[in-house]
Amino acid sequence: MAVKSEQIEKNLVKLTFEVSAEDFNKAVNNVYKKNAKKINVPGYRKGKAPREIIEKLYSAEIFYDDAINAVLPAAYEKALEESGVESVARPEIDVEEIKKDQPVVFTALVTTKPEVTLGDYKGIEVDKIDYTVTDEDVQKDIEATQKKNARLITVDDRAVENGDIAVIDFEGFVDDVAFDGGKGEDYELEIGSGTFIPGFEDQLVGANTDDDVDVKVTFPEEYHAENLAGKDAVFKVKVKEIKRRELPELDDDFASEVSEFDTMDEFKADVRKRLEEAAQNKAKVETENAIIDKAIENAEFDIPDAMLEAQIDNIIRDFAQRLAYQGMNLEMYLKYTGQSMEAFRAQFAEQAKKQISGSLVLEAIQKAEGIEAGAEEVELHLVDMSKKYNMELDKLKEALSEVEMENIKKELEMQKTIDMIVNHASVK
């Protein structure tokens, strides 16, 4: 394939490439075979009209769009490979020239990976990050476990108190009009938890079972649903049931029920150990992030807009997948939160920028230092993966594609690069 590469501007390349007349004609013929049965041609039964007759009747271009869609992906990938251009965003592709029995000429405007000018990345100085686990932290953790193991007792001889669980039906209104997402039934609301809008829970204190309560609130100015932000609202609430938590005693019996230990002293010691390990890990991660952030700050590069938008697309795609697990799609989510797609995308801009910056700088350092992950390192990682997923090593290797194996190698190289930067840093 003849590929012409032309630098249009910084981080933007124009590729001109073609698909041979023979290959394009094969694609057109395949499209004809798939679609012939759908086309009515006078004098012929459906699916029996020759391609030449259909093209005379409807023009030769009738099959072109589908044929282009068939040949373009592979042709574009081959053009990238032959030109050595590394694309970082979806290209703008046009058909430059298309004629019967002639090669089809395409042009693609390709956003390329920006060049990175590295600054200092060895000997970076950061302040030490440390977290201390206190007796209060241990007690709070134990009390959280105590709360999880509490029994809920129905209360029928008093009104709602702070700390109770109120089982309620509710519906919200703004200017006497019910709004989307403002209705619930048999909702278990812990009074004092701050789960609902400020002021909502306080107004249920003192209500009795079967009481109807008008709860008046004002949505915060920064509320996630723009159509409700700053608005006054009234919730019609029905108190259906009042429950209180009956907490178990914090004794040896409790320790044996919620853990593998026989005494509270052993249980407390284990809680402290777990919290200290978590604190050390948190400090380690934050220290590493601070060092990497400084290496990024010391480097110079420009992120193309198309690259940023492509990364936002990736973040939103992951977000949509998580929503799908909860039985919701992105359109439903935006409607519920009252956001436009533009506003929704904007909130991920900084996250996308940070992800791209880290990737660009770490990759540049990795190349500058010649850091690679050898076959033995990849093998050891696969062994760990096989143990984690309880799979035989050979079956795991068979299940992984070439792309996935290459990504594993890249991840190992990135981690080695991070380790190198951190090991050369100075923590004061």
C-alpha positions in Angstrom: 0.0 0.0 0.0 1.3 3.4 -1.0 0.9 5.8 2.0 1.6 9.5 1.9 2.2 11.2 5.3 2.0 15.0 5.6 2.5 17.0 8.8 -0.4 19.5 8.9 0.3 21.1 12.3 1.7 20.0 15.7 0.3 16.6 16.6 -1.8 16.4 13.4 -0.9 14.3 10.4 -2.7 13.8 7.1 -2.4 10.3 5.7 -3.4 9.6 2.1 -3.8 5.9 1.3 -5.8 3.7 -1.0 -7.6 0.4 -1.4 -6.9 -1.4 -4.7 -9.7 -1.6 -7.3 -9.6 -5.4 -7.0 -10.1 -5.4 -3.2 -12.8 -2.7 -3.4 -14.6 -4.6 -6.1 -14.6 -7.8 -4.0 -16.1 -5.8 -1.1 -18.8 -4.3 -3.4 -19.6 -7.8 -4.7 -20.0 -9.1 -1.1 -22.4 -6.2 -0.3 -24.4 -7.0 -3.4 -24.7 -10.7 -2.4 -25.9 -9.7 1.1 -28.4 -7.1 -0.1 -29.7 -8.4 -3.5 -32.7 -10.0 -1.9 -33.9 -6.7 -0.5 -33.9 -4.9 -3.8 -36.8 -4.9 -6.2 -35.9 -5.1 -9.9 -38.7 -5.3 -12.5 -38.6 -8.5 -14.4 -36.5 -10.4 -11.8 -37.4 -12.4 -8.8 -36.0 -11.0 -5.5 -32.4 -11.8 -5.2 -32.0 -12.9 -8.8 -31.2 -9.6 -10.5 -27.5 -9.4 -11.6 -25.3 -6.8 -10.0 -24.8 -5.0 -13.3 -28.6 -4.6 -13.7 -29.1 -3.2 -10.2 -26.2 -0.8 -10.7 -27.7 0.5 -14.0 -31.1 0.9 -12.3 -29.9 2.5 -9.1 -26.4 3.8 -10.1 -23.1 2.1 -9.4 -22.8 3.9 -6.0 -25.6 1.9 -4.4 -23.2 -0.5 -2.8 -20.3 1.9 -2.1 -21.1 3.0 1.4 -21.3 -0.5 2.8 -18.3 -1.6 0.8 -16.3 1.4 2.2 -17.3 0.5 5.7 -16.0 -3.1 5.0 -12.6 -2.2 3.7 -11.8 1.0 5.6 -10.8 -0.3 9.1 -8.1 -2.7 7.9 -6.9 -0.2 5.3 -6.5 2.5 7.9 -4.7 0.3 10.3 -2.3 -0.8 7.6 -1.7 2.9 6.7 -0.8 3.6 10.3 1.5 0.7 10.5 3.3 1.5 7.2 3.6 5.2 8.0 4.7 4.7 11.6 2.1 7.2 12.8 0.7 6.5 16.3 -2.9 7.7 16.6 -4.3 8.8 19.9 -7.9 9.7 18.9 -10.5 8.9 16.4 -9.4 10.1 13.0 -11.4 12.3 10.5 -11.5 10.2 7.3 -12.8 11.2 3.9 -13.1 9.5 0.6 -10.8 11.5 -1.7 -11.5 9.7 -4.9 -13.8 6.8 -5.9 -14.3 5.6 -9.5 -15.4 2.3 -11.0 -12.5 -0.1 -11.5 -10.1 2.4 -9.9 -8.3 2.4 -6.5 -10.3 4.1 -3.8 -8.3 7.0 -2.3 -8.8 8.0 1.4 -7.4 10.8 3.5 -7.3 10.7 7.3 -6.5 13.5 9.7 -4.7 11.7 12.5 -4.1 13.2 16.0 -0.6 11.9 17.1 0.9 11.4 20.5 2.6 14.6 21.7 6.3 14.8 22.3 7.4 15.1 25.9 10.3 17.1 27.0 11.3 15.6 30.4 12.5 17.6 33.3 14.0 16.3 36.5 12.5 12.9 37.5 15.4 11.6 39.6 16.1 13.0 43.0 12.6 14.5 43.4 12.0 15.8 47.0 8.6 15.3 48.7 7.3 15.7 52.2 6.8 12.5 54.2 3.2 11.4 54.4 2.3 9.5 57.6 -0.9 8.4 59.1 -1.2 7.4 62.8 -3.8 4.9 64.0 -5.3 6.1 67.4 -7.3 4.3 70.0 -10.3 6.3 68.8 -9.8 4.9 65.3 -9.8 1.4 66.6 -12.9 2.0 68.7 -14.8 3.6 65.8 -14.0 0.6 63.6 -15.2 -1.8 66.3 -18.4 0.2 66.8 -19.0 0.1 63.1 -18.9 -3.7 63.3 -21.1 -3.6 66.4 -23.6 -1.5 64.4 -23.6 -3.9 61.5 -24.5 -6.7 63.8 -27.2 -4.9 65.7 -30.8 -6.2 65.7 -33.6 -4.0 64.5 -36.4 -3.8 67.0 -39.8 -2.3 66.0 -40.9 0.6 68.2 -44.6 1.2 68.8 -44.7 3.1 72.1 -42.9 6.3 71.2 -42.1 8.8 68.4 -39.1 8.9 66.1 -35.8 9.8 67.8 -32.3 10.5 66.5 -30.6 7.3 65.6 -33.8 5.4 64.8 -34.6 3.8 61.4 -37.8 5.3 60.0 -39.5 3.3 57.4 -41.2 5.9 55.1 -43.1 6.5 51.9 -42.3 9.9 50.3 -42.8 12.1 47.3 -41.2 15.4 46.6 -42.9 18.5 45.0 -41.5 21.8 43.7 -44.2 24.4 43.2 -46.8 21.7 43.8 -45.4 19.6 40.9 -43.9 16.2 41.6 -40.4 15.9 40.2 -38.5 12.8 38.8 -36.5 10.8 41.3 -38.3 12.3 44.3 -40.5 9.3 45.2 -39.8 6.3 47.3 -41.7 3.5 49.1 -40.7 1.5 52.2 -37.4 3.5 52.4 -35.4 2.8 55.6 -34.0 6.1 56.6 -31.5 6.4 59.5 -32.3 9.6 61.3 -29.2 11.7 61.8 -27.2 9.9 59.1 -27.3 12.9 56.8 -28.4 10.7 53.9 -31.1 13.0 52.7 -31.2 16.8 52.0 -30.1 18.9 55.0 -33.1 19.4 57.3 -35.1 16.5 56.0 -34.3 14.0 58.8 -34.6 16.6 61.6 -38.3 17.2 60.7 -39.2 13.5 61.2 -38.0 13.6 64.8 -41.1 13.5 67.0 -43.3 11.9 64.4 -45.3 8.7 65.3 -46.1 5.6 63.3 -48.8 6.3 60.7 -48.2 10.1 60.9 -48.2 12.2 57.7 -45.5 14.8 57.7 -44.9 17.7 55.3 -41.1 18.1 55.2 -40.0 21.5 53.8 -36.4 21.7 52.5 -34.3 23.8 50.2 -32.0 21.9 47.8 -28.3 23.0 48.0 -27.1 25.4 45.3 -24.5 22.8 44.2 -27.1 19.9 44.1 -26.2 17.4 41.4 -29.6 17.8 39.6 -29.5 21.2 38.0 -33.2 21.5 37.7 -33.5 21.2 41.6 -30.5 23.1 42.7 -31.4 26.0 45.1 -35.2 25.2 44.8 -37.6 25.0 47.7 -39.4 21.7 47.9 -42.0 19.9 50.0 -41.9 16.2 50.6 -45.1 14.4 51.6 -43.9 11.7 54.0 -45.8 8.8 55.5 -44.1 7.3 58.6 -44.9 3.5 58.3 -42.7 2.1 61.0 -40.1 3.0 63.6 -37.2 0.8 64.3 -34.3 1.1 66.8 -31.0 -0.7 66.8 -30.3 -3.1 69.7 -26.5 -3.2 69.9 -24.7 -6.4 71.1 -22.4 -6.1 74.1 -18.7 -5.5 73.2 -17.5 -8.6 75.0 -15.7 -11.9 74.3 -18.8 -13.4 72.9 -19.1 -10.6 70.4 -15.5 -11.0 69.4 -15.9 -14.7 68.8 -19.1 -14.1 66.7 -17.6 -11.5 64.4 -14.1 -12.7 64.1 -11.8 -15.7 64.4 -10.7 -14.6 67.8 -11.9 -15.7 71.3 -11.4 -12.5 73.2 -12.0 -8.7 72.7 -8.3 -8.0 73.4 -7.3 -10.3 70.5 -10.0 -8.8 68.3 -8.9 -5.2 69.1 -5.3 -6.1 68.4 -6.2 -7.5 65.0 -8.3 -4.4 64.2 -5.4 -2.1 65.0 -3.0 -4.2 62.9 -5.4 -4.0 59.9 -5.9 -0.3 60.3 -2.1 0.3 60.6 -1.5 -1.8 57.4 -4.2 0.2 55.6 -2.6 3.5 56.9 0.8 2.5 55.7 -0.5 1.5 52.3 -2.4 4.8 52.0 0.7 6.7 52.9 2.8 4.7 50.4 0.3 5.3 47.5 0.0 9.0 48.3 3.8 9.4 48.5 4.2 7.7 45.1 1.5 9.9 43.6 3.2 13.0 44.9 6.5 12.0 43.4 4.9 11.2 40.0 3.0 14.5 40.1 6.3 16.3 40.5 7.8 14.5 37.6 4.8 15.5 35.5 5.0 19.1 36.6 8.7 19.1 35.6 7.9 17.9 32.1 6.7 19.9 29.1 4.0 18.7 26.7 0.8 19.8 25.1 -2.3 17.5 25.1 -4.2 17.7 21.9 -8.0 18.4 22.3 -8.9 15.3 20.4 -6.8 13.2 22.7 -8.4 14.7 25.7 -11.9 14.1 24.3 -11.0 10.5 23.4 -9.9 9.9 27.0 -13.2 11.4 28.3 -15.0 9.0 26.0 -13.1 6.1 27.6 -14.0 7.3 31.1 -17.7 7.7 30.2 -17.7 4.3 28.6 -16.5 2.7 31.8 -19.0 4.8 33.8 -21.9 3.5 31.5 -20.8 -0.1 32.0 -20.9 0.3 35.8 -24.4 1.9 35.4 -25.5 -1.1 33.3 -24.6 -3.5 36.2 -27.1 -1.5 38.3 -29.8 -1.8 35.6 -29.5 1.8 34.5 -28.3 3.4 31.3 -26.5 6.8 30.8 -29.6 8.5 29.4 -31.6 7.5 32.5 -28.8 8.7 34.7 -28.5 12.1 33.0 -32.3 12.6 33.3 -32.3 11.6 36.9 -29.5 14.0 37.8 -30.7 16.8 35.6 -27.4 17.1 33.7 -26.8 17.8 30.1 -24.2 15.6 28.3 -22.0 18.6 27.9 -22.0 19.3 31.6 -21.5 15.6 32.4 -18.4 15.4 30.1 -16.9 18.6 31.5 -16.7 17.1 35.0 -14.3 14.4 33.7 -11.9 16.8 32.0 -9.4 17.1 34.8 -9.5 13.4 35.5 -8.8 12.7 31.8 -6.0 15.3 31.7 -4.3 13.8 34.7 -4.5 10.2 33.3 -3.1 11.3 30.0 -0.3 13.4 31.6 0.8 10.5 33.8 0.8 8.0 30.9 2.8 10.4 28.6 5.4 11.2 31.1 5.9 7.7 32.5 6.1 6.3 29.0 8.7 9.0 28.1 10.8 8.1 31.2 10.5 4.4 30.5 11.9 4.9 27.0 14.6 7.3 28.1 15.8 4.8 30.7 15.3 1.7 28.4 13.1 0.0 31.0 11.7 -3.3 29.8 9.8 -6.2 31.2 11.6 -9.5 30.4 10.0 -12.8 29.6 10.7 -14.1 33.1 8.9 -11.1 34.7 5.9 -11.6 32.5 5.9 -15.3 33.3 6.0 -14.6 37.1 3.1 -12.2 36.7 1.1 -14.8 34.8 1.8 -17.3 37.6 0.4 -14.8 40.1 -2.6 -14.2 37.9 -3.3 -17.9 37.6 -3.3 -18.3 41.4 -5.5 -15.2 41.8 -8.1 -16.5 39.3 -7.6 -20.2 40.3 -6.8 -21.2 36.8 -4.1 -23.5 35.3 -1.3 -21.4 33.9 -1.5 -23.0 30.4 -5.3 -22.3 30.2 -4.7 -18.7 31.3 -2.2 -18.2 28.6 -4.6 -19.7 26.0 -7.3 -17.3 27.2 -5.2 -14.2 26.9 -5.0 -12.5 23.5 -1.9 -11.0 22.0 -3.2 -7.5 22.8 -3.9 -8.5 26.4 -0.4 -10.0 26.7 1.1 -6.8 25.3 -0.9 -4.8 27.8 0.4 -6.9 30.7 4.0 -6.3 29.5 3.3 -2.5 29.3 1.8 -2.5 32.8 4.8 -4.2 34.2 7.1 -1.7 32.5 5.1 1.2 33.8 5.3 -0.2 37.4 9.1 -0.7 37.0 9.3 2.9 35.9 7.3 4.2 38.9 9.5 2.1 41.2 12.6 3.6 39.7 11.4 7.2 40.1 10.3 6.5 43.7 13.5 4.7 44.6 15.5 7.8 43.4 13.3 10.2 45.3 14.0 11.9 48.6 11.3 11.8 51.2 11.9 14.4 53.9 
